[in-house]
Amino acid sequence: MNHRQPLLSSKTLLLLFVIIISACSKTKSHDEHVDEIREYIQKNGYDAVKLESGLFYSIIEEGTGLKPKSDSKIRVNYKGYLLDGTVFDTHDTPNGLELNLQGVILGWQEGLLHFREGSTGMLFIPPDLGYGKNRVGQIPPHSVLIFEITLTRVF
């Protein structure tokens, strides 16, 4: 009887399988997303401030009103899009959309504290301050979010 040794052991095959699956499903790190945002900002000529969390904001037109607090109600008009320019949401009405700042994504909670009533600006949000690993509507998991926002009212 001729018994052949397998070319690869089952442990080796399992290890190869894990490596291949890991390589295929690798998501970018927080720092890689921050680098993507930085590159986008430079490429598009924005003057933005980076916060410790990795969020960037840019005030395009400074308002003269109140700054919101973390528990403020606000009214905004906005356009949200991905790094590739795909628009995923927009709201633009004379009164704006009324929101409680505690009920929005972390990137808005942190970024809008730097706006004044009447300000127009941009938020560049890494995934961990947006929707993270979740797909929301047409927003893929692990997406950097960009918002053009006008803060029309602070309550």
Secondary structure, DSSP 8 states (H G I E B T S, - for coil): ------SS-HHHHHHHHHHHHHHHT----HHHHHHHHHHHHHHHT---EE-TTS-EEEEEE---S----TT-EEEEEEEEE-TT--EEEEE--SS-EEEEGGGS-HHHHHHGGG--TT-EEEEEE-GGGTTTT--BTTB-TT--EEEEEEEEEE-
